[in-house]
């Protein structure tokens, strides 16, 4: 009979005004990959934070039994000492330290208060090879991509003699190629006897890699599905997550496309640090009223750099080209200029650049246009509360009140607050950068409905997304970017995963 490595029994966790976990039970078998799925705010990450000691013993009800022993973890160090290591969605790496320094930060090699650097870098190189990374451990973290940084986090976990590896949304920021590499690495670890728990909203990946899938809904365990016994199709998993059939992932829309609202001509942008390096090279694109235009491409294609440079020059140096809004050439020298011209940019990094996590929903909602809730430079708090509540109802944001801190919301509800912030600015043109990254299928559908509502009102939407099904399901027209250039423009009828990838591959073959 298979050994049970972990049991979490009757776990209940309360936050002010919220029962985040309600009598949750989880059983994990040694050597398996066990997936946790559920909507944003279901309690998945909270459960893993209880397991890892981030929420210490005494801060929750219930028992953690690991390898037959009742565990009372007071800190994350306590769980790591048992071989339980968690890798969070937001990577905990220091950009200006080397890979080797990061891997052993807080777990230094040496004795008598002195670090043995030879041992540090030699061991780091050995662990990097184990995860399939060929970079030198002397390389700075800032000089490698996000996919490789994720592998560094896994190598860092191996340095702690991990027995149970927990990965929270490990592929959220990765392209399909890097995601596949990471999932295959998990399968290799499984073959070597390691146990893994993975939290993911990408259900195709969950079905590919997991032996068992536990569904959590509204803080409670609903069911555990077993590969080879139960139906592990995406439709079946979604039914467990949302409690109903979700027959169509993308809401229907009848496009009513009007005149061109924004046009970019011969747009060129240089990297802010590396002289002579173009991140956008002669880009031409346009968007019409009532239209959703997609921008697709591999990671590093220059999509975000393009969007930010258009949005008041908030990224890059030596920006040149022509920007035309509503038939008039404009020069946007700042973010405020862009807002004044009814242009909004919804960042892909909601926690770092989009929201102030330590502030309330009310305060975040009105940040983009505070003059709209002020009289003679004096804030009208009653009006601010009214506005925040209107957007809370309009976007169906789940929260105790608009006075709740944004940092305590789930990812999907944070994304709704970010959208509310920019909708309050009343833009005519919205650039949405990865608008559904790291959120579940139910919340995604709600975001798609909001996008459809915006274009039905005659607004224009440019949607940058790494998820090809999202591009195909939502966009009326798609631009394909590769290495800073537009390498294809496809109508909805012409768009397919094959046609988009073909544009990229053909441009690479021409050396574009």
Protein Blocks (a to p, Z undefined) as FASTA:
>chain_A
ZZdfbdcehiacddehiafbghiacdddehiacdddddehilmmmmmmmmnomagghiag
cdddeehiacddfbfklmmmnopacddfbdcbdfkbcfklmmmgoiagceehiacfklmm
mmmmmmmmmnopabdfkbcfklpcfklmmmmmmmmmmmnopabdcdehkllmpcfklmmm
mmmmmmmmmmnopacddddfblklmmmmpmbdcddeehiafbdcdehkaccbfklmmmmm
nopacfbfbdcddddddddfbdcehiacddfklghiafbghiacdddehiacddeddehi
lmmmmmmmmnoolgcehiacdddeehiacddfbfklmmmnopacddfblmlmmpcfkbcf
klmmmmmmmmlmcgehiacfklmmmmmmmmmmmnopacfblkbcfklpcfklmmmmmmmm
mmmnopabdcdehklgoiafklmmmmmmmmmmmmmnopacddddfblklmmmmpmbdcdd
eehiafbdcdfklpcfklmmmmmmmmmmnoZZ
